[in-house]
Amino acid sequence: MSESDTSDSTATRTAAALSDKQRRILRYLRGQSQTNTYFKSRLIGDDLGMSAKEVGVNMPALVDGEFDVTVEKWGYSSSTTWKVTN
């Protein structure tokens, strides 16, 4: 098994362990990260029908997980900002 096969397998197992809300946020970030790099919790929540707090509570699983996007906490002005890179 190649290194990329191993990392793909790990990402799949990690994604499977996410809650429904976390999977929805991850899907959203994957889709939007092609055109954006920075995301505010408030705006993610607006698009997904969640509160900014719900997004913020669920983001650590995405920050700590191994996925095809990298998520890191970036700033706090008016709503937590997340930096998402592929």
HELIX and SHEET records of a PDB file:
HELIX    1   1 GLU A    3  ALA A   16  1                                  14    
HELIX    2   2 ASP A   20  GLN A   32  1                                  13    
HELIX    3   3 SER A   41  LEU A   48  1                                   8    
HELIX    4   4 ALA A   52  ASP A   64  1                                  13    
SHEET    1   A 3 TYR A  38  LYS A  40  0                                        
SHEET    2   A 3 THR A  81  THR A  85 -1                                        
SHEET    3   A 3 THR A  70  GLY A  75 -1                                        
END                                                                             
